[in-house]
Amino acid sequence: MSNYLNGYEKFRGDGLNRSWHENSSRPLKVLVLDEEIPYPPNSGKRIRTWNLLRRLARRHSVCLLCYGRREDPAVTAVEEAGIRLRLVEPQAVRAGLDLYSRLLANVFSPFPYSVRKHYSARFQRELDSLLQRESWDLIQCEWTPYARFVSDVRDVPILIASHNVESQIWERRARHAGNPLAKLFFRTQEWKMRRFERRAMLRASAVTAVTPSDVDTLHSWSIPNITLVPNGVDLDCYSPAPELGNNNEILFLASLDWHPNVDALNYFVSEIFPLVREKRPETVLRIVGRQPAESLRKQLSGLPEIDFVGEVESVHAYLDRAAVVVVPLRIGGGSRLKILEALGAGKAVVSTSIGAEGLEVVPGEHLSIADTPAEFARRTEELLASPESRRRFGNCGRKLVIERYGWDSIAQRLESVWHATSANPAVATATSSANNRQLVTP
């Protein structure tokens, strides 16, 4: 970690801060393409998009083209933040036989399913209209699959903001799939997505990634123009609360409409939590997360040792009362905003290595890492039994996010990428490549 942090400091001092001071007075006109209105900020992707765009919209003209409806209350909040919205009627939600038939048909498509699913002629027409009627300094694809819409754009610089290495997620799903047909499907999606990601990023003027490991992976694909723009935390919203004395409350906090989180919850409930309960039978697991499937709620709500809360307006009260926050991810990619928020709230966290990857954390100092059910249960039990250990982890974690993960400084990083890319895409490519070699070289 120390080598990485040294590179991080060098990068901040020699690259982005200078670019920030030189270019901050010049407003840009930026068109952002995304899947949905990023409000309310109740999922990891929404939290990132909302916090970055609303800060940059104070100094730049930002237009967000996404799926959504004008009557959505979120429209008012986004536009009051200075972000102009152009909305495309959402596509129908696929389920049942319709979904499975489309998954089967995707076997014969050159595009991975998540790219094909989000593409529509309506969205493409709206984008083409915006490009014909207005001049833009930059187009940002706020998720890699949306690069399909700009594959023919040549006269505007393109920035791909990758939240994960998407093919890595499919690879991990394949690795943990028990059904041979599911494993084959996931492997096929991994191959298709890797080809799509690489081609899209090679065409782009610049790419951002959220973790050093993602930067390394993309460099291994010969993508030269990558800048690290990590996830962050709103330091005003997440702060430590007084210890409430709830020594037996575990919190699982995640978006429950994303498969890696559901897999993590099932893994914890079936393989880890019973081991914790053997040693501490009074322990309660509280589950908070948006849009849980009704089947998941029914599966877990009847268990007396589980409090299935589901979606809430604010997670702060649940973070405040939790003794330990668990992140037992086995599949996901990118970096976990929920870990940063828990650390910002001064909470003790137990995570898998995959859950904590991409974060500048030291195991045993900022949080606890465990990759087997027995080890995960043991680490959790130790923290439940020791308020002193929880306070130590909480204090160190809070200090880390204050020093490195405030959204204001992260928005400055992205702004520097905007300026460099819009001014000279070729220079931006060379500059970001050199800067990231400093960041990730041991």
N, C-alpha and C positions, 0 to 999 in steps of 0.2 A: 504493500500500500504506500509506503513512504516514497518510493520512486515515482509512483503515479502522482502523488500529491505535489512533489517537487515540480513535475512537468505542468501540473495544473496551475500552480502559482506563476510559473514562467509564462505560460500562455496568457493568463489574466493580465500580467504586467506588461508584456511586450506586444500583444496582438490586439485583443478585443478592446481593452480600455483605451488605447490610442485611437483605434478606429471609431469608437464611441464618441470621443471628444471631437474628432475631425468631422464626423458626418452627422451628428445628432441634430444640427440645425436645418438639414435638408429633408423636407417631407417627401415621402414616396406615395405612389398610388399602387396599392397591392390588392390583387384579387385572390381570395382564398377559396379553395374547393374542399368541401367536407360532406360527410354523410348526414349530419343532423345539426339542429340548433344546439350549441354547446351550453345550454342552460335549462334547468338548474344544474350546477356543477356537482352531480351526484354519482359520477363514475370517473375512473382514472383518466380516461381520454378526454372527457368533458372538462375535468378540472384543469388539465394542462392547457387545452385550447382556450378556455375562458380566461384563465389568468394571464396568458401571454398576449392574446389578441386585445383584451380590454386595456392593457397597459400600453401596447404599441399604438392603439387607436387614438391615444391622447396626442400623438405627434405625427401620425400618418393617416392617410385616407385608406381605410380598410373596408373592403366589400367582401362579404361572405356569401357564396353561392352554395346552397345545400338543399336537401330535401326537408320539407316542412310546410306548415299551413299558417296563413296570416292570422287566424284566430287563436293560435297558441299564445297563452299568456307570456311565454318566454320571449316572444318577439319584442315586447315593450322593454324588458330588461336589457336585451342585447342592443337595441337601438339607442336606449338611453346611455349606454356605455360608449356611444360614438361609432358603433359598427353598423355599416349599411348592410341590409339583408336583401338578397334575391332568392326567392323560394321556388322550389319545384315540387309539384304534387308527389307525395311519397308513393312508392310502389306498394303493391299489395303484399301483405305478410303471408308467406307460404307455410303450409302445415299439412300434416297427414300425407295422403297419397300424392297430392300436388307437389309437396316438397320432395318426396322420395323419387318421383318421376323426373324432377329437375336434377336431382343429384345423379341419377342414372344417366340422363342425357349429357351431363357434364363430362362424362367419360370420353365423349367424342369431341369436346371443345378444346381448342388450344389454350384457353384461359382458365385459370383456377376458379373454383366456384365462387369464392368471395369477391373476385373481380367481376365475374359475369353477373352475380347477384346485384351489385350496386350500379351496374351500367344501365342507362336508359336513353332512348332517343330524345326524350323531353329534356333531360339534363344537358345533353350534348347541344341541342338547339339553343337553349338558354345561354350556355357558355359561348357558342359561336356568335350569338347576337351581341353579347357584351364585348367580345373581342372586335367585332365590326364597328360598333358604335362609339367605343371609348378607347383611349390609349392607356396602357398599363406599364408600370415600371417592372413589375414582377408578378408571376403567378405562383402561389404556394399550394401544393397538394398536401392537405393536412391529414393524409393517410395514403400509404403507398398505392392501394388499389385504384385511387382516383387519378393516378398518372395515365390511365388508359384514355381519359378524356382529352389529354393534351399531347397525344402521340404525334399529331400532325402540326403542332404549333412550332413555328420556327423563329418568329420575329419578336417574341417576348421571352426573357429568361425564365426558366422553370426551376423552382426549388421543391424538392420532395422532402417533407418532414416525416421521417419514419418513426413511428412510436414503438415498433418492434422489428426484428427480422422475422417477417411473417412466416417464411418457410420453416424457420426453427420451431415455431409453435406446432405446425403440422407434423414435423418430425417427432416431437415429443408426444403428440397425441398418438401417433403410430406406435411409438415405443411402449406406451401404456395400454394400448387397445388389446382386449382379450379375444375379441371376435376376429377371425382371419379375414373376413370380407371387409370389416371396418379398417383393419390394419392396412389392407391393400389400398382401400380408398384414400386413407390418410397419406400413405406413401406417394400415391399418384398426385395428390394435391401438393405435397411437399415439392415434388419435382417440377410441377407446373408453376408453382409460386416462385421457386428459386429462379427459374428462367425468366418469368415476368419481372420480378424485382430487379434482377441484374440488368436486363435490357432497358427498363425504365430509368434506372439510376445512371446508366452509361449515357443515355440521351439527355439527362437533366443537366442544367448549369451548375447546380449545387445540391447537396444532400445534408440533412441533419440527422443525427442519431442521439439516443438518450443515454447510452452507456458506453464505456470504453470497450467492452467486449463486442458490442454491436459494431463499433468502429473497426475493430480488428477483423470481424467477419466480413464486413463490406470491403475492406482493403484486400482481403484474400480473394475477392471476386474481381479485383483490378478496378474497383471504383475509386478514383483518385480524389474526388471533391467532397470530402465528408468533414463536417464540423460537429463537435460534441456540444449539444444543448440539452443538459440533463433535466430531469423532473425536479419539482420543488414543492414548497409548502408555504401556505399563507401564514406568516408568523403572527399576524394580528388575531387570526381566528383560532389558532391552535396554541394553547399555552397550558402549563401545568396547573392542575387543581389540587386542593388539599387532599391528602390521603384520607379516604372514606372508611377505611377499615374493612373493606370487602375482600377478605383474604382468599375467598373461594370462587371468585367470578372470573371466568375466561371469556374473552370477547373474540368472536370471528366476525370481521368487518370486511365486506367485499360486495361488488356488483354481482348479483346472482343470476344475471342473464348472460353471463360469459362462461363458457364451458370449463376453462381451466380453474375458475373459482369454485364451480360446483364440484369438480373432481377433487379439489383440495378439501372442501367441506366433507364430502363423503369419505375421503381418506382419513380425515381427522376423527370423524364420528365412529367409523368402523374399526380403525386399527390403533388409534392413539388414545382417544378419550377413555375407552374402557380401562386402559392401563393406568391412567391418572386416577380414575375412580376406585381402582383397587386399593391404592394407597391413601386417597383422600375422598371417601365416599360422599362427602357433603359438597363436593365441587359442582358448580353449575356452569353450563356452556350457554352463552347468549349469542344469538345469530342475528346480525343486522346487515341488511343489504337490499338493494333495489331490485324490483321486478323478479322475485322468485317464482319459479313455476309452481302451480298449485300442487302438482304431484310431490314436489320437494317439501312443500309446507306440510302436506298430509303425512308424509313419511316421517318427519321429525317432530312435529308439534305434539304428538301424543306421548312423548317420552318425558317423564317427570324431571329428569336431570337436564333437560334442554328447554330454554326459553327462546322460541322462534319468533323474533320481533318482526323481521322483514323490513319493508321500506319505511323510512322515517324522514321527517323534514330536516332534522339536524342530528348529527351523530355525537355531538359534544357531550351530552348527558351520559351516553353509554360509554364513551371513552373515559369520562371522569370517574365512573364507578367501577370500571374494570381493574382487576389486579394484574392480569397478564393479557396481552394481545397475541394471538397466534396467526401465523401465515404459513400454512403447510402446503405450499404450492409444489406441484410436480411437473407442470406443463408450460406455464406462461413464459413470456419473453419481456424484453424491455426492463423497466424498473418499477417497483411498487410504490405508488403514491401513498397508499395506506400505511406503509411502514414509516414513511417520512412524517405523515400526519400523527401517527402514534408517538414517534420520537419527539415531535414538536410539542405534543401534549404531556411529555415527560413520562411516558409509559414504558414498562418493561415488555420486550418483544421476543418471542421465540419464532424462528423462521427456518425453513429449509434453505439450502444454498441457492437453489433456483429462485426462491422467493426474494432473497436479498441480493441477487446478482445485479451488478451495475451500480450499486450504491457504495459510497466511500466509507464503509463501516468496518470496524475491527471486531471480529467475534470475541466475546468475552468482555469487551469494553463498552460498545454501543448497544449490542443486542446479543442474544444467544442463538447459535446455529446448531441444527440437528437434522440428520438425513435418514434416520431409521425410526420406526415407530417407538421402539424402546427408549432410544436416546431422546427423542422429542418429548415423550412422556416424562422422562426423568428431569430434563431441563425445566419443563413446565412445573412439575412438583416442587423443585428446588425454589423457584421464584414465588410460588404460592405460599411456601413456608417461611419466606424471608422478606419482610418489608424493607429491611436494610438493603438487600441486594436489588430489590425493585427500585428503590430511591437512587442507588448508585447508577444503575442502567439508565434510569430516567434522566438524571442530571447530565450524564455524558451524551446521551442521545439528543437532548435539547440543545446542548452546546454545539454539537455537530451541525444540526440543521440551521442554527443561527449563523454559523460561520460560512456555510457552503450552499445552502439550499433555499435562500430567499428568492421569491419570484422576481423581484425588481432587478437583481443582478442577472438572472437568467434571461429576462426579457431584453436586457442590454446585449447579451450574447447574440440572440436571434436578430436583433436590430442591426448588429454589425454584419451578420450574414446577408441581410436584406440589402444593405448599402453596397457591400462588396460585389454581390451577385448582379444587382441592377446596374452598377456602374461599369463593370467589365467582367462578364462571365468567365472568360479565360483566366484573368488574374485571380478571380475568386477561387477557381479550381486549384491553382497552384498554391495560393496562400493557405486555404483550409487544409490541404494535404500536408503542407509543412508544419502547420500548427498542431495537427493531430498526431504527427510523428512524435512531437514533444510530449503530447499527452499520454500516449500509450506505450512508448518505448521503455522497457525496464532499465 
